[in-house]
Amino acid sequence: MLLTDLLVGLVVAVGLVGILVPLMPGSVLVAAAVLVWALVLARPAGWVVLAVVLALVGLGTVVKYAVPGRRLAGRGVPGRTLVAGGAAGVAGFFVLPVVGLPLGFVGGVYLAERLRVGPGRARASTTAAVRAVGLSLLIELVAGLLAALTWLVGALAV
């Protein structure tokens, strides 16, 4: 089991980095690693740990979209602005790998807001959108860290 625990721990760590660096689906990697661990362990304790991890990752996913989305709606930033930012971010990712995603997102949000509200108010909307994305990232990271901690406690206890 030690080799399995080490490999699962490595994948969980890569998943946590994946939350911060948009190259891979971080939360999905954490959950998938714990699923493999539970399958290999094949004990009730492993399934309980997996259930808690899936609940944390699922809750984190819901909250990471709900809370920032509500804040942006309260600031008057429409969803189409975020879609424009997301599209520009994806395009930016292919032009400048890794760095292009956040740069493209910010540029796309600013451009969409500049067209929508003019240059004077575009900066405030862009700042609100960037803060919302940061909050979303923080929420997912906290959920991922709690899931990783749950697995670690479960692995040490078994």
C-alpha positions, 0 to 999 in steps of 0.5 A: 500500500505504501507505493499506492499511497505515494502515487496517490499523494503525488497525483493529489499534489499535482491536482492541487497545483492544477487548481492554481495553474490552469493546465489540468482539471485540479479538483477532478485529479484529486477526486480521481486519485482518491477514487483509485486509492479507495478501489485499491484499498477496498475497505469501508474506510476508503469508501467513506473517505472517497464519499467525503472527498467527492462531497467536498469537491462537489460543494466546492465546484458549486460554490466557486460558480455561485458566489462569484457569479452572484457578486458580479451580478450585483455589480452589474457585470453581465454573463456575456462579458465573462463569456467574452473574457473566457473565449479571449482567455482560451485564445490567449492560452494557445497564443501564449501557453499558461500566461495567455489564459489570464491575460486573455481573460482580463483583456477580453473582459476589458474589451467587452466592458469597454464596448458595453459601458465605455472606457470610463466604467470598463476598468471598474467592471474588469476589476470586479471580474478579476476579483470574482475569478480570484475568489472562485480560484480561492474557493476551489483551492480551499475545497481541494485542500480540504479534500486532500487533507481528508484523504491524508487523514484517511490514509494515515488512519488505515 
